[in-house]
Amino acid sequence: MKRNMANTDQTKSWGSVWKRMGIVLLAALMVLSLVPPAGVLAAASISINNIYTAKDNELDEKAVTQVSVNTITLTAYITGINPDQYSNLFYEITNVDSGVTRTVKTAGPAVSDDGHMVTFSEVELTEGLNRIVVKLDGTSVISSVPGWVFFAPTVRIEEFKVDGVHWDEDKIYPDNPAMSTIIDITANVYNARNVSVYKYGDAQEVRLYPYMNQFNLYADMRGGWANADIALNPGDNILTFNASNYTYSYQIEKNLIYDNGDPFAFGVKIKETGDKLIKNPSIDTDDLTNGNKITLVGKLKVDLEGILPKYTKVDVVINGDTQQTHTLNWDSTDLSDPDPELSKPGRYEVRGFELEVDVTGGGVYTVDFVFHGETNVTQSNLMFTYYDLDQPYVKYLARAVDESDTTGTIISDTGVTNITKQPTIFYIYADDKTDGVAVYLNEIKAANRVHITNEVIEEISSENGNLRKFKYEMQNVLNGVHTLIVVPIKEGIEFNFGKKSYNIHVSSVPYVVPDNFYNGKVVNSLTAFQCTTENNQYCLEGQIVNIPNIGDFNPGDPAKRYVEVFLNNVNITSWLTVDNEGFFKLAISNEESAVNKLQEGSNILSFRLYTEQNGALRLLTTATYEIFLFSSNAPSIVKIGVKDDDDNPKFRLGTGSTGIHYFTTENSVQFIGETANITDIKLNVYRTKENGESEQWYDHFAQVGNAFERQADSNQSLFNASRVSGTGFETTSIQLSARGDTIFEFIVTNSTGILVVQTVTITKETVPYEIIYPRTYTNEKGLPQANINSNYVEIEIRAEYADAVIYDGQPAKRRSNNRNDKGYHNFYFEVQDLRSGRAQQIKFTVVRGEESIPGTIVINYVSQPIVGAKFKSELKNRIKVFEDMIDLRFQRNTSFQRQEPLYDNETKTSNQYLSDDRQIVFGIADTNTGIIDQDKESDDYLGGLVRLRNRDSNFQPVSPLFWIDVGTIEPVTDLKEALTGSGRLPYEGKYFYLRNAQEVVVPTKRAELTFKYDPAIVREAWRYVTVFQYDIYEDSDGITVAGWRNIGGVVNPKNNTITVNVDRFGFFQVMYMTQSFEDVVSHDWAKNDIETLYSKGIMGARNNSRLFRPSEAITRGEFVTMLVKIFDLPLNYKGTLTFVDATNNRDSDGLWDYRYIETAARAGIIRGTGRLGEFGTRQTLTREQAAVMIARAANLKLDSNQNKVLANLQKLFTDANAIDYYSQASVLAVTNKGIITGKQHATREGEKPTYYFDPKATFTRAEAAAVAMRILDMLGKVPR
């Protein structure tokens, strides 16, 4: 019983547990259901912040963001979203008018650094109201409040530019027609399906094809570049730009003042009305204010030759020479003063004129300008019409682009207007006395009248009088040239006096006007061909022109199948629909099995156009287009360009029949390009060799793993192997054809084999000559000018196939005498003694056979003491350059010579080439590289960079790096060149660090050089200033080396200059010691002396140690080395050496130099110790030995009376008798000079001090430094 009770209690207990656990689990599940998915926090939100936002039921249409471009950038603010979820952000865009929604998911938007701002680029809008929602995809979708944008595809053209700069209608273009008469007009155009330009007076408009919302229009003078879109007249050119889409149209008129290099009139207008003659204005009797006269005003542009006009007078001829001629003399009061805004001094002047013209009867008045010079120039494209107001007359005729164009574009009554489609609508504008108009073809007779109407479709009021507009629709006019005559009608009577005649050329061959496609178009999806009226359908759209009854087209009826369409040789005519005006839609599909499907890659689309003749259809023309579809990862050459000099471009971009076209006079080219989605790139180069034979070069790279590697089918290394990748490339410098075109084919392929080709053509222009050096620009006078920082310049001219280039009566030298060498065509000559601040014209002549072509280059010497400055001088006693930063003095009777004589094996003689005629070159070089003239010197400066950097790190520059050079004389040097040559720049010819020491040209006597240094250095710091020289010399081991040496110098702190004596030239730089030695900084009395001597290179540390060891005894070898440096003795050590223990420096520890010891021996400063010809180089120096050496080096006067000497010494020193007999006179002399002083005995207070000399004691290095400073002071080498 108890057991059962127990079991019952246990069962109840477990039941309670499960009940409690169930409650806990339920609670946990409820909590989990409230937790957002991974990566999203509970407070996650998205809010669009750069367009109007509102909930659907709160939309205020007046506040909606309005744009006129079809793509926008969308930004939104996000919170509570983890970075791993950013890629799940996307947006939905709905066109409220059509109800179509597009979901756009990409790799994710761009995210700001703080993780709170996301940006979607290129959000594509459709016409009307667009609703945009940004969303986060995931377990639960988070959405923003909708953003609203209204897109109205209004058409506009803006930001017109001519040759890359803002188009100023009051400016003359191009800037310099002597360089090029081609101009490039660009503008931005938005939302336009059709863009065209019409030049007033031309036969037809020119269609333009914008790319990336921009079009290019190339123009040239008549008879100029054949590929130009428009031929321009000198003077005014009225260009009307038209742009339209299905809803909107836009028109803007611009005036271009064009300079073809000849004189011309422009801005000519009738003063009374302000009408420009370029637009053939009309005037009437109401406009006359001075009887039967009108006043013409305008401007004349006349070229100059120097300061004189090339044309002395201008005849203004009215109606040929039958009525009146007005003569304007250039140097008289007939013209205004030169216009300072428009004139270009030295090139041309622009002057204004004003003259009265008789208008004695109605009709057309032509105005011609005849400029009188060596060859007369006539301008004859201006006219005006005078009307009698009592009679009706036609003002002008305008052609409409289409039915939506209700104004039309005025056509010229002097040129020929092309009519390429019928029907064509014309609007006839006549005065308000005209009741109607009659239109005749070729001749005014009843049989030729093609139209008559008295329906006035619009009355127009204007300041220039009231006009009436009539409409004429021309159709069924036969092909050919016709005259269209428009005659006004008043009260039923035709008035021929008021008629207008227009020449038209009718060419009504059927053709296709594509709308949303063109030949060569590349798309990545069919969305590029979205139909304009049907949603989610794709079609090619356009218009078929000049097929009568095109509205009856029926693809199922052979008699009415006026058009057949083939896609990749498959007939898809059944997918074509055409309306009554010829506008068509050709449906295309993305279904795999559809016959009208665009295939991946190239698609050939052909339209066959038929017309009915003799009861049957006859094929008249075929229009073919190639369209490319690259649906995924299409290969692309994003950008390609040539390496060029931005300041002085050598490659001029034009247009070619295919691809990109450059024009240049350069001999080679280097390309840089950007690519995308490629696995293979190939370059084919088609060029012509010197002998006229054609050749092909090719280079091929393919992706291998993650890298691109050159393939075996390459025959040239055209690509820079280290610069080829999937995103870009760089070529090597590729040689161009000597003449004509070089064609470059860049071919890229992706992993699926889709191929894209970009063609670049470079045309080598033929010029009489080309200035290679110096770099030039075109100055205001149209001449090539170089601004140089040098008093001399070597001018290099490339003149292909020239016999000679003559300068100053002498033939220039060829760069090479080998006819097969490119340098054979390069001529050079040197111009010297240029004057600072003065532009000097250098004239030369290029001779080819009997032809002589004059040439000019302007050289402006801009003298500035900065890096790049150069100066050349003949040998003079004193030369000061670069604003006295260098002051070089030569001793009297100094000449130049080769460092070592050159032995001639044939004559068995030596020649050191003594000369007073060689010239010396000065320059200010880049401190790191040593380059002075980047254009002249080699850019291979790495070797020099390494060597010039190898300086003592304890010093820093306090002046520019100076270069001084007289050149070298090599064994094969021409005798005249050896005797009259000059110095060179460091990297000109053989690099400075590769020169042979024996070949260097040096002065026969030591020269004195003074350099300026940084004026910020205070006077007290003079002791740390020194001069470093980099030249080629024989080091202490007898090895010829190139490197830096500390050559010291005497400082003038007042003038911030330092002076050194030199035996040869090279690089020089004033340096400042910035670091001392640990055991010198704390020295109690010799710190300044030691640092001064170390900074001047007189003393050094043991093997470049960081410790100087001032208390160490100085050796005989080190002290002698110091003395030679202090007294600045020229080294003299060649030949048999004096001492057996001073033949090399192996044991010197860097403290002494056998060359200086030998120099001292030969100068009589030292003698040996008497032991087997030894000097005792490593022996410590005694005080009395130092006195002897100093006395001899300083050439002190020694007393020869030994008894007197000893007596005097005994008065000075208590140990006088301990001084060796041979040293006594020297000790007395140096003591009297205060160079070496005695040592004081210890004395008691009140005792007179006594001294001893301590002759056998050693000198410490600190004591030697103090003595050396006293000698320098005695020599005047220490500032006082």
PyMOL commands that set and color helices and strands:
alter all, ss='L'
color gray80, all
select helices_A, chain A and resi 2-34+56-58+61-63+83-88+277-279+285-287+446-448+496-498+526-529+550-552+558-560+573-575+721-723+822-825+942-949+975-980+992-994+997-999+1019-1024+1078-1081+1087-1095+1102-1104+1116-1126+1154-1162+1183-1193+1202-1212+1216-1218+1221-1232+1261-1274
alter helices_A, ss='H'
color red, helices_A
select strands_A, chain A and resi 40-48+52-53+65-67+71-81+89-95+101-104+110-111+117-124+128-136+142-143+147-151+156-162+165-166+172-173+183-190+194-199+206-208+214-221+230-232+235-244+249-258+264-270+282-284+293-305+308-309+313-318+324-329+348-358+363-372+377-387+394-399+409-410+416-419+424-431+436-441+449-453+458-460+467-474+480-490+493-494+500-506+511-514+521-523+538-545+563-567+570-571+576-578+583-588+601-613+616-629+636-642+651-655+660-664+668-669+671-676+680-688+694-704+707-710+728-730+734-735+740-749+755-764+770-773+777-778+784-788+793-798+804-807+810-811+813-814+826-831+839-848+851-861+870-874+878-881+886-890+896-898+902-904+909-911+919-925+955-957+961-965+1001-1003+1007-1012+1025-1034+1040-1048+1050-1052+1057-1062+1066-1073+1239-1240+1251-1252
alter strands_A, ss='S'
color yellow, strands_A
deselect
rebuild
show_as cartoon
